[in-house]
Amino acid sequence: MESAVASTGSGLRCSPNPMPKQQHERRSARVGFVSQLRPRAVRCRRSPHPDARAYAAVVVGAKGGEAGGVGVERKRLAVFVSGGGSNFRAIHEAALGGEVNGDVVALVTDKPGCGGAEHARGNGIPVVVFPKSKSAPEGVSTDELLNALRELRVDFVLLAGYLKLIPVELVQEYPKSILNIHPSLLPAFGGKGYYGLKVHKAVIASGARYSGPTVHFVDEHYDTGSTLAQRVVPVLANDTPEQLAARVLHEEHQVYVEAVAALCDDRIVWREDGVPLIRRQTNPDEYT
């Protein structure tokens, strides 16, 4: 079945960059990309998506002793947003500027008119509306979403202010390959209903002296996946939720870009107890 994926520009062009061969290959899926400027179907040949990714010890380069970066294949990223998408913009700009060894190849949203979707269209990034709803009848099903990501050969999924719970099927398709950014120091002030200003209001009301963003891997529940990185910001005595939100957001952009850069450089390693760590780019024996 072909799913409708909205984009702008002259269409999507897929580079012939094959993924590694796997023991079990899935059947090829087809996704139609609809251009607003000139409606036409564009089909991409799908390479098999890895069933699992190795996050064991990072191979240290013979020159310079760096972990990841040099010689690492450029990754393909799908970003999910529901609002303005400031973290999405930060990641996209970092990718364009060479700070992140990857490319944003799709923007997924439940709100096709949001600022993040508009930014994607303005930069020629295909926009996938998910899920289908009364307010977004052009949306796709979970199976169609997965087919679209496979067609685009997406390596990693990044949630950047996406307010819907991610389907279990997507989590299973991308094990240890989906990141999220949350505006509090998880596990505090996380879970269903904690988003946007609601988080900062709760932090201030609790009397907490510190807050900050958390980058974590995504599992089947809200904000319960393994923590990858955090930044601490002070909660001032006379803070309003808006003031605290602005202070946390400033740190969000930086810590998320750094985490995504490490992910794309294959610098994420997993401790025996299941805790993910980030190797420093300049010294693979140290962690951030």
Backbone as CSV, one residue per row, in Angstrom:
resi,resn,N_x,N_y,N_z,CA_x,CA_y,CA_z,C_x,C_y,C_z
1,MET,0.857,-1.196,0.000,0.000,0.000,0.000,0.882,1.231,0.000
2,GLU,0.506,2.238,-0.736,1.270,3.471,-0.779,0.649,4.477,0.177
3,SER,1.500,5.185,0.904,1.018,6.178,1.859,1.351,7.572,1.365
4,ALA,0.497,8.504,1.695,0.707,9.880,1.258,1.649,10.570,2.211
5,VAL,2.716,11.143,1.672,3.690,11.880,2.444,3.833,13.254,1.820
6,ALA,3.525,14.302,2.556,3.555,15.648,2.005,4.951,16.214,2.074
7,SER,5.365,16.883,1.016,6.657,17.549,1.009,6.567,18.725,0.059
8,THR,7.645,19.516,-0.024,7.698,20.597,-0.984,8.963,20.459,-1.800
9,GLY,9.065,21.249,-2.835,10.221,21.180,-3.695,9.932,20.302,-4.894
10,SER,10.978,19.910,-5.578,10.815,19.146,-6.812,10.718,17.652,-6.571
11,GLY,10.670,17.231,-5.322,10.563,15.799,-5.040,11.728,15.321,-4.216
12,LEU,11.719,14.049,-3.865,12.748,13.458,-3.029,13.710,12.668,-3.888
13,ARG,14.975,12.845,-3.672,15.986,12.122,-4.425,16.772,11.245,-3.458
14,CYS,16.783,9.951,-3.655,17.445,9.028,-2.743,18.828,8.683,-3.264
15,SER,19.845,8.843,-2.450,21.199,8.510,-2.867,21.415,7.011,-2.779
16,PRO,22.150,6.437,-3.721,22.395,4.989,-3.710,23.430,4.618,-2.669
17,ASN,23.052,4.644,-1.405,23.961,4.407,-0.300,23.464,3.202,0.467
18,PRO,23.812,1.981,0.067,23.202,0.783,0.630,23.511,0.594,2.091
19,MET,22.546,0.055,2.832,22.731,-0.293,4.220,23.411,-1.655,4.279
20,PRO,24.007,-2.007,5.439,24.660,-3.313,5.555,23.672,-4.441,5.336
21,LYS,24.159,-5.545,4.732,23.301,-6.688,4.501,22.965,-7.360,5.821
22,GLN,21.723,-7.790,5.960,21.271,-8.449,7.178,20.886,-9.887,6.853
23,GLN,20.799,-10.684,7.892,20.428,-12.077,7.699,18.980,-12.196,7.272
24,HIS,18.139,-11.335,7.813,16.718,-11.402,7.490,16.316,-10.101,6.833
25,GLU,16.012,-10.134,5.565,15.609,-8.942,4.840,14.100,-8.878,4.763
26,ARG,13.570,-7.660,4.916,12.142,-7.463,4.794,11.798,-7.173,3.346
27,ARG,10.563,-7.431,2.998,10.130,-7.126,1.647,10.121,-5.637,1.412
28,SER,10.403,-5.258,0.185,10.451,-3.843,-0.156,9.087,-3.208,-0.024
29,ALA,9.105,-1.977,0.542,7.865,-1.201,0.657,7.951,-0.009,-0.268
30,ARG,6.824,0.527,-0.646,6.796,1.686,-1.535,6.030,2.820,-0.879
31,VAL,6.564,4.020,-1.012,5.915,5.193,-0.454,5.864,6.266,-1.514
32,GLY,4.734,6.859,-1.713,4.607,7.939,-2.679,4.828,9.274,-2.015
33,PHE,5.647,10.135,-2.588,5.903,11.458,-2.066,5.200,12.478,-2.960
34,VAL,4.353,13.287,-2.368,3.538,14.212,-3.137,4.122,15.603,-3.033
35,SER,4.496,16.175,-4.133,5.057,17.517,-4.159,3.954,18.542,-4.303
36,GLN,4.002,19.600,-3.489,2.987,20.645,-3.572,3.159,21.489,-4.831
37,LEU,4.413,21.587,-5.303,4.643,22.435,-6.465,4.253,21.723,-7.758
38,ARG,4.561,20.423,-7.816,4.250,19.669,-9.023,3.936,18.240,-8.598
39,PRO,2.655,17.955,-8.382,2.294,16.624,-7.879,2.795,15.515,-8.787
40,ARG,3.543,14.609,-8.191,4.009,13.447,-8.907,4.524,12.433,-7.897
41,ALA,4.508,11.196,-8.258,4.963,10.139,-7.355,6.457,9.936,-7.530
42,VAL,7.153,9.854,-6.426,8.577,9.577,-6.437,8.807,8.335,-5.603
43,ARG,9.389,7.320,-6.170,9.608,6.092,-5.433,11.099,5.872,-5.215
44,CYS,11.411,5.359,-4.039,12.792,5.092,-3.689,12.988,3.604,-3.511
45,ARG,14.109,3.108,-3.972,14.425,1.702,-3.768,14.899,1.517,-2.343
46,ARG,14.290,0.614,-1.638,14.589,0.415,-0.236,15.730,-0.569,-0.031
47,SER,16.706,-0.183,0.791,17.719,-1.111,1.233,17.255,-1.702,2.544
48,PRO,17.602,-2.955,2.848,17.130,-3.582,4.083,17.553,-2.783,5.293
49,HIS,16.613,-2.562,6.214,16.904,-1.829,7.439,17.493,-2.785,8.458
50,PRO,18.558,-2.407,9.181,19.156,-3.320,10.153,18.143,-3.727,11.213
51,ASP,18.126,-5.000,11.562,17.246,-5.466,12.614,17.760,-5.046,13.980
52,ALA,19.046,-4.822,14.096,19.629,-4.385,15.361,20.916,-3.648,15.050
53,ARG,21.314,-2.784,15.950,22.540,-2.018,15.774,23.489,-2.323,16.920
54,ALA,24.766,-2.399,16.621,25.737,-2.736,17.657,26.146,-1.485,18.405
55,TYR,25.969,-1.517,19.713,26.400,-0.417,20.569,27.404,-0.948,21.591
56,ALA,28.296,-1.796,21.102,29.347,-2.296,21.967,30.489,-1.297,21.940
57,ALA,31.681,-1.738,22.292,32.816,-0.815,22.368,33.054,-0.172,21.011
58,VAL,33.325,1.130,21.010,33.582,1.870,19.783,35.003,1.582,19.319
59,VAL,35.147,1.347,18.034,36.467,1.099,17.488,37.254,2.399,17.483
60,VAL,38.446,2.377,18.074,39.275,3.571,18.160,40.118,3.686,16.902
61,GLY,40.055,4.860,16.268,40.812,5.068,15.040,42.305,4.986,15.282
62,ALA,43.026,4.504,14.282,44.474,4.364,14.423,45.158,5.715,14.487
63,LYS,44.536,6.730,13.872,45.134,8.058,13.869,44.365,8.961,14.819
64,GLY,45.080,9.565,15.729,44.485,10.564,16.601,43.727,9.984,17.774
65,GLY,43.435,8.686,17.771,42.764,8.065,18.901,41.348,8.538,19.120
66,GLU,40.667,8.963,18.101,39.309,9.458,18.253,38.297,8.337,18.122
67,ALA,37.219,8.447,18.899,36.146,7.458,18.814,35.064,7.995,17.908
68,GLY,34.812,7.340,16.796,33.774,7.811,15.887,34.257,9.001,15.087
69,GLY,33.374,9.573,14.275,33.706,10.756,13.500,34.383,10.391,12.189
70,VAL,35.709,10.143,12.236,36.472,9.858,11.036,36.095,8.483,10.490
71,GLY,35.682,8.444,9.222,35.370,7.181,8.592,34.007,6.619,8.920
72,VAL,33.221,7.327,9.735,31.885,6.859,10.097,30.886,7.317,9.043
73,GLU,30.088,6.386,8.543,29.120,6.716,7.504,28.088,7.715,8.009
74,ARG,27.745,8.667,7.176,26.790,9.705,7.541,25.412,9.089,7.787
75,LYS,24.768,9.456,8.891,23.511,8.850,9.282,22.319,9.624,8.714
76,ARG,21.182,8.923,8.644,19.953,9.494,8.112,18.957,9.599,9.267
77,LEU,18.442,10.808,9.486,17.659,11.107,10.678,16.223,11.480,10.341
78,ALA,15.286,11.004,11.154,13.891,11.439,11.084,13.564,12.135,12.398
79,VAL,13.032,13.342,12.314,12.720,14.124,13.507,11.210,14.252,13.643
80,PHE,10.704,14.031,14.862,9.271,14.128,15.154,9.002,15.400,15.959
81,VAL,8.043,16.219,15.518,7.696,17.453,16.232,6.187,17.641,16.269
82,SER,5.754,18.451,17.234,4.338,18.832,17.303,4.156,20.341,17.347
83,GLY,5.257,21.084,17.489,5.149,22.531,17.651,6.137,23.292,16.797
84,GLY,6.732,24.321,17.409,7.633,25.196,16.670,8.899,24.526,16.189
85,GLY,9.337,23.492,16.912,10.481,22.714,16.451,11.825,23.395,16.611
86,SER,12.042,24.115,17.726,13.331,24.790,17.887,14.470,23.785,18.029
87,ASN,14.239,22.658,18.692,15.283,21.642,18.780,15.536,20.998,17.422
88,PHE,14.484,20.794,16.652,14.629,20.290,15.284,15.479,21.245,14.462
89,ARG,15.221,22.539,14.574,15.994,23.521,13.821,17.463,23.494,14.236
90,ALA,17.698,23.359,15.550,19.075,23.317,16.047,19.818,22.110,15.482
91,ILE,19.143,20.957,15.445,19.766,19.747,14.908,20.004,19.884,13.413
92,HIS,19.000,20.404,12.705,19.138,20.583,11.255,20.291,21.518,10.919
93,GLU,20.401,22.625,11.643,21.476,23.583,11.396,22.833,22.970,11.722
94,ALA,22.872,22.168,12.793,24.129,21.514,13.158,24.549,20.505,12.094
95,ALA,23.574,19.825,11.508,23.866,18.871,10.437,24.387,19.595,9.200
96,LEU,23.744,20.699,8.853,24.184,21.473,7.695,25.571,22.061,7.913
97,GLY,25.866,22.418,9.179,27.148,23.024,9.491,28.262,22.031,9.754
98,GLY,27.970,20.733,9.690,29.001,19.736,9.875,29.237,19.324,11.318
99,GLU,28.487,19.881,12.241,28.644,19.517,13.649,28.053,18.140,13.941
100,VAL,27.043,17.770,13.169,26.417,16.453,13.286,26.670,15.687,12.004
101,ASN,27.173,14.467,12.133,27.491,13.638,10.978,26.228,12.902,10.502
102,GLY,25.246,13.679,10.072,23.978,13.110,9.635,23.168,14.122,8.862
103,ASP,22.049,13.651,8.306,21.148,14.505,7.534,19.712,14.234,7.962
104,VAL,18.942,15.288,8.137,17.515,15.142,8.431,16.813,14.839,7.119
105,VAL,16.286,13.632,6.994,15.668,13.202,5.737,14.150,13.137,5.820
106,ALA,13.586,13.376,7.024,12.127,13.384,7.164,11.737,14.116,8.429
107,LEU,10.592,14.789,8.361,9.982,15.448,9.514,8.606,14.817,9.704
108,VAL,8.379,14.231,10.864,7.101,13.593,11.179,6.370,14.455,12.191
109,THR,5.080,14.714,11.943,4.310,15.572,12.840,2.857,15.151,12.897
110,ASP,2.219,15.404,14.035,0.779,15.188,14.158,0.014,16.465,13.879
111,LYS,0.757,17.578,13.677,0.157,18.881,13.405,0.791,19.461,12.144
112,PRO,0.219,19.184,10.981,0.841,19.579,9.711,1.041,21.075,9.528
113,GLY,0.350,21.899,10.326,0.525,23.333,10.193,1.476,23.939,11.202
114,CYS,2.165,23.121,11.993,3.042,23.643,13.050,4.305,24.264,12.464
115,GLY,4.993,25.043,13.286,6.187,25.733,12.838,7.294,24.801,12.387
116,GLY,7.421,23.653,13.064,8.442,22.698,12.661,8.204,22.159,11.269
117,ALA,6.933,21.873,10.952,6.597,21.367,9.626,6.845,22.428,8.560
118,GLU,6.526,23.675,8.870,6.759,24.757,7.911,8.258,24.928,7.637
119,HIS,9.068,24.808,8.691,10.522,24.926,8.510,11.028,23.793,7.624
120,ALA,10.493,22.602,7.830,10.914,21.460,7.015,10.556,21.689,5.553
121,ARG,9.315,22.095,5.295,8.900,22.333,3.908,9.760,23.401,3.245
122,GLY,10.086,24.437,4.017,10.903,25.504,3.471,12.326,25.082,3.150
123,ASN,12.743,23.943,3.711,14.094,23.451,3.465,14.110,22.156,2.664
124,GLY,12.967,21.842,2.032,12.921,20.683,1.155,12.945,19.344,1.854
125,ILE,12.578,19.323,3.152,12.551,18.076,3.904,11.144,17.492,3.842
126,PRO,10.989,16.231,3.418,9.659,15.624,3.345,8.962,15.628,4.704
127,VAL,7.669,15.918,4.698,6.867,15.965,5.926,5.873,14.809,5.906
128,VAL,5.912,13.982,6.940,4.992,12.866,7.091,4.026,13.206,8.221
129,VAL,2.742,13.155,7.943,1.731,13.441,8.969,1.336,12.130,9.645
130,PHE,1.523,12.086,10.959,1.205,10.882,11.723,0.784,11.283,13.135
131,PRO,-0.284,10.690,13.682,-1.157,9.705,13.044,-2.305,10.375,12.296
132,LYS,-3.084,9.568,11.597,-4.278,10.067,10.941,-5.319,10.391,12.003
133,SER,-5.991,11.539,11.867,-6.996,11.950,12.846,-8.034,12.830,12.165
134,LYS,-9.049,13.241,12.917,-10.079,14.119,12.359,-9.470,15.449,11.927
135,SER,-8.520,15.938,12.709,-7.888,17.214,12.366,-6.780,17.053,11.321
136,ALA,-6.337,15.825,11.106,-5.295,15.556,10.113,-5.662,14.310,9.317
137,PRO,-6.706,14.403,8.474,-7.155,13.232,7.707,-6.120,12.739,6.694
138,GLU,-5.148,13.579,6.391,-4.106,13.170,5.446,-3.036,12.312,6.113
139,GLY,-3.176,12.084,7.422,-2.192,11.314,8.156,-2.115,9.867,7.727
140,VAL,-1.049,9.191,8.139,-0.807,7.801,7.757,-0.942,6.886,8.971
141,SER,-1.078,5.605,8.694,-1.155,4.600,9.745,0.245,4.256,10.242
142,THR,0.312,3.465,11.304,1.616,3.045,11.827,2.395,2.254,10.790
143,ASP,1.738,1.332,10.106,2.423,0.543,9.083,2.942,1.428,7.957
144,GLU,2.145,2.393,7.557,2.568,3.302,6.481,3.728,4.185,6.941
145,LEU,3.703,4.584,8.212,4.824,5.364,8.752,6.106,4.544,8.716
146,LEU,6.030,3.307,9.169,7.207,2.448,9.157,7.724,2.239,7.737
147,ASN,6.821,2.063,6.793,7.221,1.906,5.393,7.935,3.146,4.877
148,ALA,7.419,4.323,5.271,8.043,5.577,4.842,9.461,5.700,5.390
149,LEU,9.651,5.358,6.663,10.981,5.435,7.271,11.930,4.426,6.638
150,ARG,11.402,3.266,6.283,12.232,2.266,5.606,12.640,2.752,4.221
151,GLU,11.682,3.335,3.497,11.984,3.863,2.165,13.093,4.907,2.231
152,LEU,13.072,5.708,3.271,14.064,6.770,3.431,15.347,6.284,4.091
153,ARG,15.392,5.005,4.437,16.560,4.375,5.053,17.007,5.132,6.303
154,VAL,16.033,5.431,7.152,16.308,6.184,8.372,17.094,5.326,9.361
155,ASP,18.166,5.893,9.905,18.992,5.203,10.896,18.516,5.478,12.329
156,PHE,18.186,6.759,12.595,17.805,7.153,13.946,16.564,8.040,13.919
157,VAL,15.759,7.907,14.961,14.562,8.729,15.130,14.796,9.659,16.310
158,LEU,14.508,10.943,16.116,14.712,11.959,17.148,13.387,12.639,17.460
159,LEU,12.932,12.553,18.693,11.725,13.252,19.107,12.108,14.632,19.620
160,ALA,11.461,15.659,19.089,11.796,17.035,19.457,10.507,17.811,19.712
161,GLY,9.863,17.493,20.835,8.592,18.144,21.142,7.422,17.464,20.474
162,TYR,7.499,16.151,20.296,6.392,15.380,19.737,5.552,14.873,20.900
163,LEU,4.273,15.227,20.939,3.451,15.011,22.124,2.681,13.696,22.137
164,LYS,2.732,12.951,21.049,2.028,11.680,21.008,2.933,10.552,21.510
165,LEU,2.328,9.510,22.082,3.085,8.341,22.499,3.521,7.568,21.253
166,ILE,4.795,7.215,21.199,5.339,6.500,20.046,4.801,5.071,20.031
167,PRO,4.339,4.590,18.871,3.821,3.223,18.792,4.874,2.183,19.172
168,VAL,4.435,1.111,19.786,5.341,0.024,20.162,6.073,-0.512,18.943
169,GLU,5.376,-0.567,17.808,5.993,-1.090,16.590,7.210,-0.271,16.172
170,LEU,7.152,1.050,16.394,8.278,1.903,16.036,9.451,1.665,16.984
171,VAL,9.159,1.516,18.266,10.210,1.234,19.244,10.903,-0.087,18.913
172,GLN,10.128,-1.074,18.517,10.691,-2.384,18.173,11.490,-2.325,16.876
173,GLU,11.074,-1.468,15.960,11.775,-1.327,14.674,13.132,-0.642,14.852
174,TYR,13.223,0.256,15.849,14.445,1.030,16.081,14.936,0.856,17.520
175,PRO,15.379,-0.345,17.890,15.857,-0.561,19.257,17.105,0.268,19.561
176,LYS,17.077,0.965,20.686,18.202,1.800,21.113,18.596,2.812,20.040
177,SER,17.612,3.242,19.275,17.881,4.161,18.162,16.896,5.321,18.110
178,ILE,16.130,5.539,19.191,15.188,6.657,19.262,15.535,7.506,20.481
179,LEU,15.782,8.793,20.244,16.093,9.729,21.322,14.950,10.711,21.524
180,ASN,14.841,11.209,22.759,13.864,12.248,23.083,14.542,13.285,23.967
181,ILE,14.023,14.505,23.956,14.485,15.570,24.837,13.313,15.984,25.719
182,HIS,13.546,16.030,27.031,12.489,16.398,27.987,12.985,17.564,28.834
183,PRO,12.124,18.562,29.125,12.573,19.782,29.808,12.638,19.698,31.331
184,SER,12.973,18.534,31.884,13.214,18.427,33.321,14.270,17.374,33.559
185,LEU,14.765,17.307,34.793,15.775,16.320,35.146,15.076,15.015,35.498
186,LEU,14.842,14.207,34.475,14.183,12.927,34.699,15.001,12.064,35.665
187,PRO,14.302,11.266,36.493,12.888,10.893,36.407,11.901,11.874,37.045
188,ALA,12.393,13.016,37.542,11.486,13.999,38.140,10.693,14.733,37.064
189,PHE,9.412,14.942,37.319,8.532,15.744,36.461,8.467,15.218,35.033
190,GLY,8.330,13.911,34.918,8.163,13.276,33.623,6.903,12.438,33.603
191,GLY,6.589,11.899,32.438,5.413,11.053,32.297,4.288,11.747,31.561
192,LYS,3.182,11.042,31.403,2.042,11.570,30.664,1.532,12.860,31.295
193,GLY,1.305,13.871,30.465,0.787,15.143,30.944,1.850,16.156,31.295
194,TYR,3.109,15.721,31.407,4.198,16.646,31.718,4.882,17.072,30.422
195,TYR,4.497,18.237,29.928,5.114,18.788,28.728,4.978,20.304,28.769
196,GLY,5.847,20.990,28.032,5.782,22.445,27.931,5.812,23.140,29.275
197,LEU,5.016,24.194,29.394,4.994,24.987,30.622,4.486,24.203,31.823
198,LYS,3.742,23.114,31.587,3.255,22.307,32.702,4.422,21.753,33.516
199,VAL,5.493,21.408,32.835,6.675,20.895,33.522,7.275,21.972,34.408
200,HIS,7.455,23.159,33.875,8.126,24.228,34.607,7.264,24.750,35.763
201,LYS,5.961,24.770,35.574,5.072,25.135,36.672,5.194,24.149,37.827
202,ALA,5.272,22.865,37.486,5.391,21.834,38.519,6.733,21.922,39.239
203,VAL,7.791,22.208,38.501,9.118,22.342,39.106,9.131,23.485,40.112
204,ILE,8.613,24.640,39.714,8.588,25.803,40.599,7.718,25.549,41.825
205,ALA,6.568,24.942,41.600,5.647,24.660,42.710,6.237,23.676,43.710
206,SER,7.126,22.821,43.266,7.707,21.819,44.152,8.775,22.384,45.078
207,GLY,9.291,23.557,44.724,10.386,24.127,45.496,11.751,23.620,45.085
208,ALA,11.828,22.869,43.982,13.111,22.359,43.508,14.064,23.507,43.205
209,ARG,15.313,23.326,43.549,16.315,24.372,43.330,17.011,24.265,41.987
210,TYR,16.848,23.100,41.347,17.495,22.896,40.057,16.540,22.185,39.103
211,SER,16.732,22.483,37.819,16.006,21.792,36.766,16.952,21.654,35.581
212,GLY,16.421,21.315,34.428,17.268,21.200,33.250,16.774,20.131,32.313
213,PRO,17.301,20.102,31.089,16.844,19.130,30.084,17.492,17.765,30.248
214,THR,16.778,16.736,29.800,17.271,15.362,29.785,17.123,14.783,28.384
215,VAL,18.203,14.224,27.865,18.138,13.459,26.620,18.108,11.991,27.016
216,HIS,17.111,11.259,26.525,16.998,9.855,26.909,16.550,9.010,25.720
217,PHE,16.862,7.730,25.797,16.371,6.798,24.801,14.892,6.520,25.069
218,VAL,14.178,6.164,24.026,12.721,6.012,24.111,12.348,4.536,24.204
219,ASP,11.440,4.243,25.141,10.853,2.911,25.217,9.355,3.027,24.969
220,GLU,8.584,2.066,25.451,7.149,2.037,25.146,6.320,2.989,26.003
221,HIS,6.960,3.709,26.942,6.212,4.569,27.853,6.726,6.003,27.781
222,TYR,5.998,6.926,28.398,6.417,8.325,28.428,7.607,8.514,29.380
223,ASP,8.731,8.976,28.831,9.859,9.478,29.629,10.469,8.466,30.592
224,THR,10.443,7.181,30.250,11.004,6.176,31.148,12.243,5.482,30.584
225,GLY,12.663,5.855,29.383,13.836,5.233,28.785,15.128,5.674,29.451
226,SER,16.217,4.978,29.148,17.517,5.242,29.773,18.021,6.645,29.474
227,THR,18.490,7.332,30.509,19.027,8.686,30.375,20.390,8.655,29.699
228,LEU,20.573,9.516,28.703,21.835,9.616,27.993,22.632,10.850,28.406
229,ALA,21.961,11.995,28.582,22.660,13.234,28.932,21.704,14.183,29.641
230,GLN,22.259,15.018,30.508,21.467,16.032,31.217,22.287,17.303,31.373
231,ARG,21.592,18.414,31.540,22.206,19.696,31.862,21.440,20.288,33.039
232,VAL,22.140,20.872,33.983,21.509,21.428,35.181,21.452,22.945,35.065
233,VAL,20.280,23.514,35.353,20.120,24.967,35.417,19.469,25.312,36.759
234,PRO,19.797,26.462,37.333,19.209,26.824,38.621,17.763,27.278,38.470
235,VAL,16.973,27.019,39.486,15.620,27.565,39.573,15.702,28.746,40.528
236,LEU,15.507,29.949,40.024,15.671,31.152,40.822,14.432,31.431,41.666
237,ALA,14.636,32.170,42.745,13.577,32.379,43.733,12.321,32.993,43.134
238,ASN,12.492,33.902,42.189,11.343,34.613,41.626,11.040,34.196,40.191
239,ASP,11.468,33.011,39.813,11.232,32.532,38.455,9.745,32.396,38.143
240,THR,9.382,32.787,36.923,8.083,32.431,36.369,8.296,31.179,35.521
241,PRO,7.246,30.433,35.211,7.411,29.272,34.330,8.042,29.645,32.986
242,GLU,7.681,30.824,32.480,8.227,31.263,31.193,9.726,31.537,31.297
243,GLN,10.169,32.139,32.384,11.587,32.426,32.558,12.405,31.141,32.694
244,LEU,11.879,30.227,33.498,12.571,28.950,33.662,12.604,28.180,32.345
245,ALA,11.495,28.217,31.602,11.429,27.522,30.316,12.494,28.041,29.354
246,ALA,12.681,29.367,29.320,13.665,29.960,28.421,15.078,29.538,28.803
247,ARG,15.355,29.450,30.095,16.682,29.058,30.567,16.963,27.586,30.237
248,VAL,15.948,26.756,30.428,16.105,25.331,30.126,16.242,25.113,28.615
249,LEU,15.439,25.836,27.817,15.470,25.670,26.365,16.842,25.997,25.792
250,HIS,17.492,26.994,26.355,18.831,27.365,25.895,19.790,26.179,26.033
251,GLU,19.676,25.463,27.134,20.528,24.297,27.353,20.065,23.102,26.521
252,GLU,18.766,23.020,26.268,18.225,21.914,25.471,18.914,21.822,24.123
253,HIS,18.989,22.934,23.435,19.554,22.937,22.093,20.966,22.381,22.085
254,GLN,21.776,22.836,23.026,23.173,22.425,23.046,23.330,20.956,23.415
255,VAL,22.653,20.522,24.474,22.831,19.141,24.919,22.251,18.144,23.916
256,TYR,21.159,18.519,23.245,20.565,17.600,22.270,21.460,17.464,21.047
257,VAL,21.988,18.577,20.570,22.890,18.520,19.416,24.117,17.682,19.748
258,GLU,24.669,17.853,20.940,25.841,17.081,21.340,25.523,15.584,21.415
259,ALA,24.334,15.250,21.941,23.933,13.842,22.043,23.719,13.231,20.660
260,VAL,23.082,13.988,19.763,22.846,13.492,18.405,24.173,13.344,17.660
261,ALA,25.094,14.272,17.879,26.414,14.163,17.248,27.121,12.894,17.699
262,ALA,27.033,12.583,18.990,27.652,11.363,19.504,26.992,10.117,18.916
263,LEU,25.666,10.167,18.785,24.929,9.044,18.208,25.367,8.795,16.768
264,CYS,25.480,9.860,16.001,25.860,9.737,14.596,27.329,9.362,14.414
265,ASP,28.150,9.634,15.412,29.566,9.268,15.370,29.830,7.877,15.931
266,ASP,28.767,7.173,16.348,28.911,5.845,16.964,29.726,5.913,18.251
267,ARG,29.506,6.974,19.028,30.223,7.131,20.294,29.370,6.785,21.519
268,ILE,28.219,6.162,21.281,27.384,5.719,22.398,27.773,4.285,22.746
269,VAL,28.098,4.032,23.998,28.403,2.682,24.471,27.472,2.376,25.644
270,TRP,27.235,1.088,25.866,26.298,0.670,26.913,27.036,-0.100,27.991
271,ARG,26.894,0.378,29.217,27.461,-0.313,30.353,26.754,-1.647,30.564
272,GLU,27.372,-2.562,31.302,26.774,-3.870,31.523,25.421,-3.788,32.213
273,ASP,25.208,-2.725,33.003,23.929,-2.574,33.704,22.880,-1.853,32.871
274,GLY,23.178,-1.614,31.579,22.197,-1.019,30.683,22.187,0.490,30.633
275,VAL,23.200,1.132,31.197,23.278,2.593,31.181,24.097,3.047,29.969
276,PRO,23.533,3.931,29.124,24.282,4.425,27.963,25.254,5.541,28.355
277,LEU,26.418,5.536,27.741,27.450,6.541,27.998,27.926,7.129,26.678
278,ILE,28.452,8.340,26.747,28.983,9.016,25.567,30.493,9.140,25.690
279,ARG,31.220,8.562,24.739,32.672,8.722,24.711,33.014,10.113,24.193
280,ARG,34.026,10.710,24.787,34.494,11.998,24.299,35.131,11.831,22.924
281,GLN,34.950,12.801,22.091,35.493,12.717,20.737,37.008,12.802,20.740
282,THR,37.560,13.566,21.657,39.007,13.777,21.696,39.738,12.722,22.502
283,ASN,39.012,12.010,23.399,39.643,10.983,24.219,38.658,9.856,24.461
284,PRO,38.773,8.733,23.736,37.782,7.656,23.834,37.786,6.951,25.188
285,ASP,38.787,7.244,26.049,38.809,6.632,27.370,38.066,7.463,28.406
286,GLU,37.498,8.606,27.981,36.746,9.460,28.882,35.314,9.576,28.402
287,TYR,34.420,9.858,29.342,32.993,9.973,29.023,32.481,11.351,29.428
288,THR,31.506,11.840,28.678,30.925,13.134,29.006,29.854,12.963,30.060
